[in-house]
């Protein structure tokens, strides 16, 4: 292959012959991982002492190179990746906002207490997201015409219910019955009427896979 006319030339090349030579071993390892016959720690120990790990690296360079070439040529893929990364960072900012005062450290010494603290943070985040969905459901129900309804759904699809700027996160969290009384005036939502609509919007708006909210 004549590479003299290439504008961008690679600094190295994949040893595909090495991957082909050990192809059966690579397939055997992949099948073991897929079937979950052994633990992840065993896999790591095996890979660290694996005499044919250079063949695995050579094989891994093939899909990596194809992905890089696709990333260079496909603006839509770059935008989708950037959007996903923005959502992940947004979720991290949400966690730091809820953990005001000690966002990056554990104050608890025991594992059980640390797990309790993490569970409390997840509970608070889920409370906020639930309140946001209730509020959005009421706004959708109050839409007066089809045009405003469609505009509202479009805004929800392009935004996120993971929002906390309107929440006062300072002070003490009080989940007593007295404090849980609605002070905003949200009407009981007709979830049966709005459920399918919001499930469709949420599915389009949220990233694929886990969103990191727990």
N, CA, C and O of each residue as an XYZ file, in Angstrom:
856
protein
N       0.845     -1.194      0.000
C       0.000      0.000      0.000
C       0.882      1.246      0.000
O       1.793      1.377      0.818
N       0.598      2.162     -0.932
C       1.365      3.392     -1.052
C       0.800      4.428     -0.086
O      -0.321      4.905     -0.265
N       1.579      4.777      0.940
C       1.148      5.734      1.943
C       1.796      7.106      1.763
O       1.651      7.973      2.624
N       2.498      7.309      0.669
C       3.235      8.556      0.474
C       2.317      9.755      0.314
O       2.705     10.875      0.647
N       1.088      9.540     -0.198
C       0.167     10.657     -0.429
C      -0.729     10.937      0.772
O      -1.545     11.857      0.720
N      -0.602     10.179      1.836
C      -1.449     10.386      3.010
C      -1.074     11.705      3.688
O       0.107     11.993      3.885
N      -2.080     12.502      4.042
C      -1.844     13.753      4.751
C      -1.517     13.508      6.220
O      -0.700     14.215      6.809
N      -2.161     12.501      6.803
C      -1.886     12.120      8.187
C      -1.358     10.694      8.187
O      -2.057      9.766      7.781
N      -0.140     10.524      8.638
C       0.475      9.206      8.630
C       0.603      8.682     10.056
O       0.999      9.422     10.957
N       0.272      7.422     10.263
C       0.392      6.843     11.615
C       1.846      6.679     12.018
O       2.723      6.480     11.178
N       2.080      6.767     13.305
C       3.444      6.587     13.820
C       3.781      5.114     14.033
O       4.950      4.757     14.181
N       2.770      4.269     14.050
C       2.993      2.844     14.218
C       1.906      2.053     13.514
O       0.910      2.623     13.066
N       2.086      0.771     13.417
C       1.134     -0.077     12.712
C       0.771     -1.287     13.568
O       1.564     -1.752     14.387
N      -0.438     -1.780     13.360
C      -0.941     -2.909     14.128
C      -0.293     -4.201     13.645
O      -0.169     -4.453     12.447
N       0.107     -4.996     14.605
C       0.670     -6.315     14.266
C      -0.487     -7.297     14.149
O      -0.732     -8.094     15.055
N      -1.197     -7.233     13.022
C      -2.368     -8.092     12.853
C      -1.991     -9.564     12.742
O      -2.801    -10.431     13.070
N      -0.794     -9.858     12.292
C      -0.367    -11.252     12.197
C      -0.287    -11.893     13.582
O      -0.598    -13.073     13.745
N       0.130    -11.109     14.577
C       0.209    -11.632     15.941
C      -1.190    -11.949     16.467
O      -1.384    -12.974     17.120
N      -2.174    -11.076     16.188
C      -3.548    -11.327     16.620
C      -4.122    -12.554     15.916
O      -4.830    -13.349     16.534
N      -3.825    -12.710     14.639
C      -4.318    -13.876     13.894
C      -3.692    -15.164     14.424
O      -4.363    -16.191     14.528
N      -2.423    -15.104     14.752
C      -1.712    -16.286     15.244
C      -2.315    -16.805     16.541
O      -2.370    -18.017     16.749
N      -2.771    -15.905     17.423
C      -3.313    -16.288     18.732
C      -4.828    -16.081     18.787
O      -5.391    -15.871     19.861
N      -5.479    -16.143     17.637
C      -6.914    -15.855     17.575
C      -7.738    -16.809     18.438
O      -8.685    -16.382     19.098
N      -7.393    -18.078     18.440
C      -8.139    -19.055     19.246
C      -8.034    -18.735     20.740
O      -9.014    -18.880     21.471
N      -6.862    -18.304     21.197
C      -6.684    -17.941     22.601
C      -7.513    -16.700     22.951
O      -8.084    -16.615     24.038
N      -7.572    -15.749     22.031
C      -8.358    -14.537     22.265
C      -9.837    -14.884     22.369
O     -10.532    -14.386     23.255
N     -10.320    -15.734     21.470
C     -11.724    -16.153     21.512
C     -12.042    -16.898     22.797
O     -13.121    -16.727     23.364
N     -11.113    -17.719     23.257
C     -11.328    -18.475     24.486
C     -11.462    -17.521     25.683
O     -12.311    -17.723     26.551
N     -10.622    -16.488     25.719
C     -10.685    -15.512     26.805
C     -11.995    -14.722     26.748
O     -12.621    -14.482     27.781
N     -12.404    -14.322     25.552
C     -13.650    -13.570     25.396
C     -14.845    -14.411     25.825
O     -15.759    -13.907     26.478
N     -14.840    -15.693     25.461
C     -15.941    -16.574     25.850
C     -16.003    -16.756     27.364
O     -17.088    -16.829     27.941
N     -14.842    -16.829     28.003
C     -14.802    -16.970     29.461
C     -15.389    -15.739     30.143
O     -16.132    -15.855     31.117
N     -15.049    -14.560     29.622
C     -15.589    -13.317     30.183
C     -17.097    -13.247     29.962
O     -17.844    -12.867     30.864
N     -17.541    -13.611     28.766
C     -18.968    -13.545     28.434
C     -19.780    -14.492     29.293
O     -20.872    -14.132     29.734
N     -19.287    -15.678     29.540
C     -20.020    -16.682     30.317
C     -19.903    -16.450     31.822
O     -20.610    -17.092     32.599
N     -19.012    -15.531     32.249
C     -18.830    -15.197     33.666
C     -18.510    -16.435     34.499
O     -19.059    -16.646     35.581
N     -17.605    -17.243     33.959
C     -17.226    -18.463     34.657
C     -16.283    -18.192     35.830
O     -16.262    -18.953     36.797
N     -15.505    -17.112     35.748
C     -14.561    -16.785     36.813
C     -14.752    -15.320     37.198
O     -15.435    -14.570     36.500
N     -14.148    -14.923     38.304
C     -14.301    -13.564     38.815
C     -13.437    -12.587     38.025
O     -12.514    -12.988     37.316
N     -13.751    -11.300     38.157
C     -12.983    -10.266     37.464
C     -11.546    -10.211     37.985
O     -10.615    -10.002     37.207
N     -11.358    -10.399     39.295
C     -10.004    -10.372     39.859
C      -9.140    -11.487     39.274
O      -7.944    -11.306     39.047
N      -9.760    -12.638     39.036
C      -9.012    -13.746     38.430
C      -8.596    -13.385     37.012
O      -7.485    -13.705     36.588
N      -9.485    -12.719     36.274
C      -9.151    -12.292     34.918
C      -7.958    -11.342     34.922
O      -7.056    -11.472     34.095
N      -7.952    -10.380     35.859
C      -6.853     -9.426     35.914
C      -5.540    -10.120     36.240
O      -4.511     -9.821     35.634
N      -5.569    -11.043     37.189
C      -4.339    -11.776     37.515
C      -3.860    -12.578     36.319
O      -2.661    -12.671     36.053
N      -4.809    -13.153     35.607
C      -4.442    -13.962     34.445
C      -3.862    -13.096     33.334
O      -2.883    -13.476     32.692
N      -4.466    -11.928     33.108
C      -3.987    -11.054     32.046
C      -2.612    -10.484     32.365
O      -1.786    -10.309     31.469
N      -2.361    -10.191     33.655
C      -1.063     -9.632     34.025
C       0.069    -10.624     33.811
O       1.205    -10.233     33.541
N      -0.244    -11.905     33.931
C       0.781    -12.931     33.737
C       0.622    -13.654     32.406
O       1.249    -14.687     32.171
N      -0.228    -13.101     31.533
C      -0.549    -13.784     30.276
C       0.606    -13.623     29.294
O       0.989    -12.500     28.965
N       1.158    -14.728     28.831
C       2.298    -14.666     27.918
C       1.911    -14.140     26.541
O       2.767    -13.714     25.765
N       0.602    -14.174     26.243
C       0.154    -13.735     24.916
C      -0.591    -12.399     25.004
O      -1.416    -12.095     24.143
N      -0.303    -11.597     26.046
C      -1.027    -10.346     26.205
C      -0.722     -9.360     25.084
O      -1.535     -8.476     24.814
N       0.429     -9.486     24.423
C       0.731     -8.618     23.292
C      -0.233     -8.885     22.133
O      -0.547     -7.975     21.365
N      -0.695    -10.112     22.007
C      -1.685    -10.429     20.973
C      -3.012     -9.757     21.300
O      -3.703     -9.275     20.403
N      -3.372     -9.721     22.585
C      -4.606     -9.040     22.987
C      -4.514     -7.541     22.713
O      -5.479     -6.927     22.259
N      -3.353     -6.959     22.990
C      -3.167     -5.536     22.724
C      -3.267     -5.257     21.225
O      -3.873     -4.268     20.811
N      -2.672     -6.129     20.417
C      -2.745     -5.948     18.967
C      -4.186     -6.036     18.468
O      -4.604     -5.268     17.602
N      -4.943     -6.993     19.033
C      -6.351     -7.113     18.653
C      -7.144     -5.880     19.087
O      -7.984     -5.386     18.335
N      -6.878     -5.382     20.302
C      -7.604     -4.220     20.791
C      -7.335     -2.957     19.993
O      -8.181     -2.065     19.932
N      -6.152     -2.878     19.377
C      -5.824     -1.703     18.576
C      -6.657     -1.611     17.303
O      -6.797     -0.530     16.733
N      -7.212     -2.738     16.851
C      -8.001     -2.722     15.609
C      -9.312     -1.959     15.792
O      -9.537     -0.990     15.067
N     -10.205     -2.351     16.742
C     -11.439     -1.559     16.924
C     -11.160     -0.138     17.399
O     -11.914      0.782     17.079
N     -10.064      0.051     18.172
C      -9.720      1.403     18.624
C      -9.387      2.286     17.424
O      -9.842      3.428     17.352
N      -8.597      1.770     16.484
C      -8.233      2.547     15.298
C      -9.456      2.850     14.439
O      -9.601      3.962     13.930
N     -10.340      1.857     14.276
C     -11.555      2.080     13.495
C     -12.431      3.148     14.137
O     -13.029      3.971     13.443
N     -12.505      3.130     15.472
C     -13.317      4.125     16.168
C     -12.721      5.523     16.006
O     -13.459      6.483     15.786
N     -11.411      5.648     16.111
C     -10.767      6.959     15.949
C     -11.019      7.514     14.555
O     -11.304      8.702     14.405
N     -10.917      6.671     13.533
C     -11.174      7.109     12.159
C     -12.625      7.545     11.990
O     -12.911      8.540     11.323
N     -13.533      6.794     12.597
C     -14.946      7.174     12.527
C     -15.194      8.486     13.256
O     -15.972      9.321     12.795
N     -14.530      8.667     14.401
C     -14.684      9.894     15.173
C     -14.199     11.103     14.367
O     -14.795     12.178     14.446
N     -13.136     10.937     13.605
C     -12.609     12.024     12.794
C     -13.577     12.400     11.678
O     -13.741     13.580     11.368
N     -14.220     11.400     11.074
C     -15.043     11.628      9.887
C     -16.507     11.907     10.191
O     -17.238     12.344      9.302
N     -16.958     11.670     11.415
C     -18.392     11.741     11.716
C     -18.677     12.845     12.735
O     -18.514     12.613     13.933
N     -19.098     14.043     12.300
C     -19.416     15.125     13.249
C     -20.560     14.762     14.194
O     -20.554     15.161     15.358
N     -21.547     14.002     13.694
C     -22.684     13.628     14.548
C     -22.223     12.766     15.713
O     -22.737     12.907     16.822
N     -21.264     11.877     15.482
C     -20.737     11.040     16.560
C     -19.997     11.891     17.582
O     -20.144     11.673     18.784
N     -19.212     12.845     17.132
C     -18.494     13.722     18.056
C     -19.469     14.526     18.917
O     -19.260     14.693     20.119
N     -20.533     15.019     18.289
C     -21.529     15.782     19.036
C     -22.249     14.904     20.051
O     -22.514     15.339     21.171
N     -22.568     13.665     19.662
C     -23.255     12.754     20.584
C     -22.368     12.423     21.787
O     -22.854     12.360     22.916
N     -21.075     12.214     21.550
C     -20.148     11.913     22.649
C     -20.012     13.122     23.563
O     -20.008     12.985     24.786
N     -19.901     14.310     22.967
C     -19.779     15.524     23.773
C     -21.033     15.754     24.609
O     -20.952     16.168     25.766
N     -22.188     15.484     24.018
C     -23.441     15.640     24.764
C     -23.512     14.665     25.924
O     -23.953     15.021     27.016
N     -23.077     13.432     25.686
C     -23.081     12.427     26.758
C     -22.130     12.821     27.881
O     -22.464     12.682     29.057
N     -20.954     13.309     27.525
C     -19.992     13.735     28.539
C     -20.528     14.914     29.344
O     -20.299     15.007     30.550
N     -21.245     15.815     28.669
C     -21.846     16.948     29.380
C     -22.874     16.463     30.391
O     -22.951     16.991     31.501
N     -23.665     15.461     30.018
C     -24.672     14.927     30.939
C     -24.016     14.270     32.150
O     -24.486     14.420     33.278
N     -22.934     13.548     31.910
C     -22.230     12.895     33.021
C     -21.654     13.941     33.971
O     -21.763     13.805     35.190
N     -21.037     14.991     33.407
C     -20.478     16.041     34.244
C     -21.590     16.780     34.988
O     -21.403     17.199     36.130
N     -22.748     16.940     34.339
C     -23.888     17.575     34.989
C     -24.332     16.753     36.206
O     -24.646     17.310     37.258
N     -24.356     15.429     36.052
C     -24.723     14.560     37.176
C     -23.702     14.659     38.301
O     -24.072     14.619     39.475
N     -22.412     14.788     37.959
C     -21.387     14.946     38.987
C     -21.553     16.275     39.732
O     -21.372     16.335     40.948
N     -21.895     17.333     39.000
C     -22.118     18.625     39.653
C     -23.316     18.540     40.601
O     -23.320     19.162     41.664
N     -24.325     17.771     40.210
C     -25.500     17.579     41.059
C     -25.091     16.909     42.365
O     -25.522     17.323     43.441
N     -24.268     15.883     42.273
C     -23.796     15.185     43.475
C     -22.992     16.115     44.372
O     -23.158     16.103     45.592
N     -22.115     16.926     43.767
C     -21.322     17.849     44.575
C     -22.196     18.910     45.233
O     -21.919     19.338     46.353
N     -23.258     19.337     44.536
C     -24.156     20.340     45.113
C     -24.901     19.782     46.316
O     -25.068     20.473     47.321
N     -25.351     18.527     46.217
C     -26.055     17.893     47.337
C     -25.105     17.659     48.507
O     -25.516     17.709     49.666
N     -23.843     17.406     48.202
C     -22.845     17.128     49.239
C     -22.168     18.409     49.696
O     -20.970     18.411     49.977
N     -22.915     19.485     49.771
C     -22.333     20.780     50.121
C     -21.607     20.692     51.464
O     -22.126     20.129     52.428
N     -20.387     21.263     51.512
C     -19.598     21.235     52.743
C     -18.480     20.225     52.707
O     -17.367     20.522     53.141
N     -18.754     19.013     52.187
C     -17.721     17.979     52.078
C     -17.981     17.158     50.819
O     -18.303     15.973     50.911
N     -17.844     17.777     49.636
C     -18.247     17.085     48.410
C     -17.346     15.942     47.985
O     -17.780     15.075     47.227
N     -16.095     15.913     48.452
C     -15.163     14.921     47.914
C     -14.490     14.071     48.995
O     -13.453     13.457     48.746
N     -15.056     14.038     50.149
C     -14.418     13.247     51.200
C     -15.463     12.624     52.118
O     -16.563     13.148     52.293
N     -15.084     11.492     52.695
C     -15.936     10.822     53.678
C     -15.558     11.306     55.073
O     -14.389     11.282     55.456
N     -16.555     11.742     55.819
C     -16.321     12.120     57.209
C     -16.528     10.939     58.141
O     -16.121     10.982     59.302
N     -17.164      9.877     57.636
C     -17.450      8.704     58.454
C     -16.284      7.715     58.365
O     -15.689      7.531     57.304
N     -15.979      7.098     59.473
C     -14.848      6.167     59.518
C     -15.260      4.747     59.156
O     -14.485      4.024     58.529
N     -16.463      4.335     59.539
C     -16.898      2.964     59.325
C     -17.589      2.822     57.968
O     -18.234      3.751     57.485
N     -17.440      1.638     57.365
C     -18.029      1.384     56.059
C     -19.548      1.507     56.097
O     -20.154      2.052     55.174
N     -20.161      1.000     57.165
C     -21.614      1.068     57.285
C     -22.099      2.516     57.316
O     -23.118      2.841     56.707
N     -21.379      3.381     58.017
C     -21.745      4.788     58.083
C     -21.528      5.473     56.731
O     -22.310      6.341     56.344
N     -20.474      5.088     56.015
C     -20.236      5.639     54.688
C     -21.351      5.253     53.723
O     -21.812      6.076     52.932
N     -21.781      3.989     53.793
C     -22.877      3.540     52.939
C     -24.172      4.268     53.282
O     -24.963      4.585     52.394
N     -24.387      4.533     54.569
C     -25.565      5.282     54.988
C     -25.531      6.704     54.432
O     -26.549      7.218     53.969
N     -24.354      7.341     54.478
C     -24.215      8.698     53.951
C     -24.474      8.728     52.446
O     -25.144      9.635     51.951
N     -23.954      7.752     51.723
C     -24.187      7.685     50.278
C     -25.658      7.438     49.977
O     -26.202      8.012     49.033
N     -26.310      6.589     50.771
C     -27.734      6.327     50.567
C     -28.561      7.585     50.807
O     -29.543      7.829     50.107
N     -28.166      8.379     51.791
C     -28.878      9.635     52.068
C     -28.734     10.603     50.902
O     -29.692     11.284     50.537
N     -27.543     10.666     50.317
C     -27.343     11.553     49.163
C     -28.189     11.107     47.976
O     -28.767     11.934     47.270
N     -28.258      9.800     47.762
C     -29.100      9.305     46.659
C     -30.565      9.609     46.917
O     -31.306      9.951     45.995
N     -30.986      9.484     48.181
C     -32.374      9.782     48.531
C     -32.700     11.245     48.251
O     -33.748     11.553     47.684
N     -31.805     12.144     48.647
C     -32.035     13.573     48.433
C     -32.087     13.889     46.937
O     -32.944     14.652     46.492
N     -31.179     13.307     46.170
C     -31.179     13.566     44.724
C     -32.456     13.046     44.075
O     -33.031     13.704     43.207
N     -32.897     11.866     44.497
C     -34.125     11.314     43.928
C     -35.354     12.132     44.337
O     -36.295     12.271     43.557
N     -35.344     12.672     45.557
C     -36.424     13.567     45.989
C     -36.504     14.779     45.064
O     -37.588     15.152     44.613
N     -35.359     15.388     44.784
C     -35.326     16.586     43.944
C     -35.811     16.272     42.532
O     -36.596     17.027     41.958
N     -35.341     15.154     41.972
C     -35.749     14.782     40.620
C     -37.240     14.468     40.578
O     -37.924     14.835     39.623
N     -37.745     13.794     41.601
C     -39.173     13.476     41.666
C     -40.000     14.761     41.719
O     -41.008     14.883     41.023
N     -39.568     15.726     42.552
C     -40.289     17.000     42.647
C     -40.290     17.707     41.289
O     -41.303     18.273     40.878
N     -39.146     17.668     40.597
C     -39.065     18.313     39.279
C     -40.060     17.700     38.304
O     -40.718     18.414     37.549
N     -40.168     16.368     38.324
C     -41.109     15.705     37.413
C     -42.556     16.036     37.776
O     -43.393     16.210     36.891
N     -42.850     16.121     39.066
C     -44.204     16.509     39.477
C     -44.527     17.922     38.996
O     -45.621     18.183     38.497
N     -43.565     18.826     39.152
C     -43.769     20.214     38.725
C     -43.944     20.292     37.207
O     -44.822     21.001     36.714
N     -43.102     19.558     36.467
C     -43.219     19.557     35.012
C     -44.541     18.935     34.564
O     -45.141     19.377     33.584
N     -44.991     17.904     35.288
C     -46.277     17.274     34.959
C     -47.422     18.274     35.105
O     -48.338     18.309     34.283
N     -47.359     19.083     36.162
C     -48.412     20.078     36.349
C     -48.362     21.125     35.244
O     -49.404     21.528     34.726
N     -47.156     21.571     34.875
C     -47.037     22.548     33.803
C     -47.566     21.990     32.482
O     -48.190     22.707     31.699
N     -47.311     20.707     32.247
C     -47.824     20.083     31.022
C     -49.343     20.024     31.050
O     -50.002     20.282     30.042
N     -49.889     19.684     32.198
C     -51.346     19.600     32.324
C     -52.000     20.969     32.158
O     -53.126     21.067     31.672
N     -51.294     22.022     32.561
C     -51.844     23.377     32.468
C     -51.679     23.995     31.090
O     -52.138     25.114     30.862
N     -51.030     23.286     30.159
C     -50.862     23.827     28.811
C     -52.228     24.051     28.173
O     -53.088     23.170     28.196
N     -52.417     25.237     27.604
C     -53.745     25.624     27.127
C     -54.039     25.157     25.710
O     -55.203     24.952     25.367
N     -53.029     24.986     24.887
C     -53.272     24.588     23.497
C     -52.191     23.623     23.041
O     -51.201     23.405     23.739
N     -52.390     23.050     21.864
C     -51.462     22.039     21.340
C     -50.086     22.621     21.067
O     -49.076     21.959     21.309
N     -50.032     23.849     20.565
C     -48.747     24.462     20.225
C     -47.873     24.651     21.466
O     -46.690     24.308     21.459
N     -48.460     25.193     22.519
C     -47.683     25.389     23.747
C     -47.303     24.064     24.380
O     -46.238     23.943     24.985
N     -48.168     23.075     24.244
C     -47.863     21.740     24.777
C     -46.667     21.129     24.058
O     -45.762     20.582     24.688
N     -46.675     21.229     22.723
C     -45.566     20.676     21.942
C     -44.269     21.421     22.239
O     -43.207     20.806     22.324
N     -44.350     22.748     22.397
C     -43.158     23.525     22.718
C     -42.601     23.129     24.082
O     -41.388     23.054     24.277
N     -43.506     22.880     25.015
C     -43.080     22.477     26.357
C     -42.401     21.110     26.316
O     -41.350     20.924     26.927
N     -42.989     20.160     25.605
C     -42.398     18.822     25.505
C     -41.048     18.863     24.801
O     -40.141     18.106     25.147
N     -40.913     19.738     23.822
C     -39.633     19.871     23.130
C     -38.568     20.416     24.083
O     -37.421     19.970     24.070
N     -38.967     21.386     24.911
C     -38.018     21.940     25.882
C     -37.594     20.887     26.899
O     -36.426     20.828     27.283
N     -38.541     20.054     27.338
C     -38.209     18.991     28.295
C     -37.275     17.971     27.657
O     -36.330     17.504     28.293
N     -37.540     17.624     26.394
C     -36.707     16.628     25.707
C     -35.280     17.119     25.527
O     -34.345     16.319     25.568
N     -35.096     18.423     25.326
C     -33.758     18.982     25.127
C     -33.099     19.415     26.433
O     -31.937     19.822     26.439
N     -33.833     19.330     27.532
C     -33.280     19.701     28.828
C     -33.081     18.488     29.707
O     -32.808     17.392     29.217
N     -33.216     18.683     30.997
C     -33.030     17.588     31.944
C     -33.789     17.890     33.220
O     -33.845     19.033     33.674
N     -34.372     16.847     33.792
C     -35.039     16.990     35.091
C     -34.037     17.009     36.235
O     -34.401     17.255     37.385
N     -32.775     16.748     35.918
C     -31.723     16.804     36.937
C     -31.305     18.266     37.090
O     -30.279     18.689     36.558
N     -32.104     19.019     37.816
C     -31.858     20.445     38.026
C     -32.082     20.771     39.498
O     -33.010     20.259     40.125
N     -31.230     21.620     40.034
C     -31.295     21.897     41.469
C     -31.104     23.378     41.801
O     -31.054     23.733     42.979
N     -30.997     24.249     40.796
C     -30.756     25.667     41.069
C     -31.902     26.305     41.851
O     -31.692     27.299     42.547
N     -33.104     25.750     41.749
C     -34.262     26.305     42.441
C     -34.443     25.712     43.836
O     -35.414     26.027     44.522
N     -33.510     24.854     44.258
C     -33.605     24.185     45.556
C     -32.588     24.796     46.518
O     -31.420     24.970     46.171
N     -33.040     25.116     47.721
C     -32.128     25.585     48.773
C     -31.501     24.370     49.449
O     -32.161     23.658     50.206
N     -30.221     24.144     49.168
C     -29.531     22.960     49.674
C     -28.808     23.226     50.992
O     -28.141     22.336     51.520
N     -28.931     24.420     51.519
C     -28.285     24.741     52.791
C     -29.245     24.493     53.945
O     -30.461     24.561     53.769
N     -28.715     24.212     55.100
C     -29.552     23.980     56.263
C     -29.733     22.506     56.556
O     -28.909     21.684     56.157
N     -30.803     22.167     57.249
C     -31.072     20.797     57.684
C     -32.185     20.181     56.842
O     -33.196     20.829     56.569
N     -31.997     18.935     56.435
C     -33.021     18.221     55.681
C     -34.044     17.643     56.656
O     -33.704     16.847     57.531
N     -35.283     18.051     56.493
C     -36.346     17.632     57.403
C     -37.441     16.952     56.585
O     -38.129     17.600     55.796
N     -37.599     15.635     56.780
C     -38.590     14.858     56.040
C     -39.792     14.499     56.908
O     -40.471     13.505     56.651
N     -40.052     15.297     57.923
C     -41.207     15.040     58.774
C     -42.489     15.325     58.000
O     -42.473     16.017     56.982
N     -43.599     14.783     58.496
C     -44.887     14.976     57.810
C     -45.250     16.452     57.704
O     -45.828     16.887     56.707
N     -44.912     17.209     58.725
C     -45.246     18.633     58.706
C     -44.488     19.365     57.605
O     -45.074     20.178     56.890
N     -43.202     19.090     57.461
C     -42.394     19.771     56.464
C     -42.642     19.254     55.051
O     -42.342     19.936     54.071
N     -43.190     18.049     54.952
C     -43.458     17.493     53.630
C     -44.749     18.022     53.022
O     -45.093     17.656     51.898
N     -45.472     18.876     53.743
C     -46.677     19.477     53.187
C     -46.305     20.408     52.034
O     -45.335     21.162     52.120
N     -47.084     20.348     50.959
C     -46.796     21.129     49.759
C     -46.983     22.615     50.044
O     -48.046     23.038     50.499
N     -45.949     23.401     49.776
C     -46.016     24.850     49.948
C     -46.016     25.593     48.620
O     -46.031     26.823     48.591
N     -46.000     24.846     47.523
C     -45.943     25.457     46.191
C     -47.296     25.434     45.508
O     -47.595     26.292     44.678
N     -48.110     24.457     45.855
C     -49.425     24.363     45.248
C     -49.506     23.391     44.093
O     -50.306     23.574     43.176
N     -48.675     22.351     44.131
C     -48.724     21.341     43.080
C     -49.963     20.485     43.274
O     -50.178     19.913     44.343
N     -50.763     20.407     42.239
C     -51.974     19.599     42.308
C     -51.617     18.124     42.191
O     -50.597     17.786     41.590
N     -52.443     17.231     42.759
C     -52.183     15.798     42.595
C     -52.133     15.453     41.117
O     -53.112     15.672     40.402
N     -51.019     14.921     40.645
C     -50.879     14.692     39.207
C     -51.736     13.535     38.725
O     -51.928     12.544     39.430
N     -52.247     13.682     37.513
C     -52.972     12.586     36.878
C     -51.947     11.742     36.126
O     -51.812     11.820     34.905
N     -51.242     10.943     36.897
C     -50.117     10.208     36.335
C     -50.553      9.249     35.238
O     -49.812      9.007     34.286
N     -51.749      8.709     35.372
C     -52.198      7.757     34.361
C     -52.327      8.431     33.004
O     -52.094      7.797     31.975
N     -52.705      9.739     32.987
C     -52.870     10.445     31.727
C     -51.546     10.906     31.157
O     -51.370     10.942     29.940
N     -50.584     11.270     32.054
C     -49.344     11.873     31.588
C     -48.188     10.872     31.513
O     -47.131     11.197     30.972
N     -48.372      9.674     32.042
C     -47.253      8.742     32.192
C     -46.596      8.405     30.859
O     -45.377      8.518     30.723
N     -47.399      7.990     29.865
C     -46.825      7.562     28.597
C     -46.107      8.708     27.903
O     -45.055      8.507     27.295
N     -46.669      9.914     27.989
C     -46.036     11.063     27.350
C     -44.672     11.344     27.962
O     -43.693     11.526     27.239
N     -44.602     11.382     29.300
C     -43.341     11.716     29.945
C     -42.329     10.583     29.868
O     -41.124     10.834     29.839
N     -42.796      9.351     29.836
C     -41.851      8.249     29.666
C     -41.150      8.353     28.328
O     -39.951      8.096     28.224
N     -41.909      8.732     27.292
C     -41.303      8.905     25.976
C     -40.324     10.061     25.947
O     -39.251      9.951     25.354
N     -40.683     11.175     26.583
C     -39.799     12.336     26.629
C     -38.546     12.028     27.428
O     -37.442     12.372     27.007
N     -38.703     11.384     28.575
C     -37.560     11.054     29.426
C     -36.614     10.091     28.724
O     -35.397     10.187     28.879
N     -37.169      9.170     27.958
C     -36.327      8.203     27.254
C     -35.463      8.888     26.216
O     -34.314      8.504     26.001
N     -36.029      9.926     25.558
C     -35.248     10.661     24.564
C     -34.242     11.588     25.221
O     -33.173     11.843     24.665
N     -34.578     12.095     26.404
C     -33.737     13.121     27.031
C     -32.580     12.526     27.799
O     -31.502     13.121     27.825
N     -32.760     11.359     28.434
C     -31.717     10.804     29.282
C     -30.693     10.051     28.460
O     -31.038      9.510     27.409
N     -29.395      9.994     28.918
C     -28.367      9.259     28.205
C     -28.588      7.777     28.295
O     -29.316      7.296     29.164
N     -27.955      7.047     27.391
C     -28.043      5.585     27.401
C     -27.243      5.047     28.574
O     -26.205      5.599     28.937
N     -27.738      3.958     29.167
C     -27.034      3.348     30.271
C     -27.292      4.076     31.568
O     -28.263      4.824     31.688
N     -26.426      3.860     32.539
C     -26.627      4.435     33.847
C     -26.334      5.919     33.803
O     -25.439      6.350     33.076
N     -27.069      6.707     34.564
C     -26.845      8.132     34.601
C     -26.051      8.599     35.802
O     -25.848      9.797     36.000
N     -25.616      7.672     36.578
C     -24.763      8.009     37.710
C     -25.494      8.558     38.917
O     -24.863      9.049     39.852
N     -26.813      8.481     38.910
C     -27.539      9.054     40.029
C     -27.862      8.029     41.092
O     -28.234      8.387     42.209
N     -27.728      6.776     40.762
C     -27.989      5.753     41.781
C     -29.454      5.532     42.017
O     -29.827      4.701     42.846
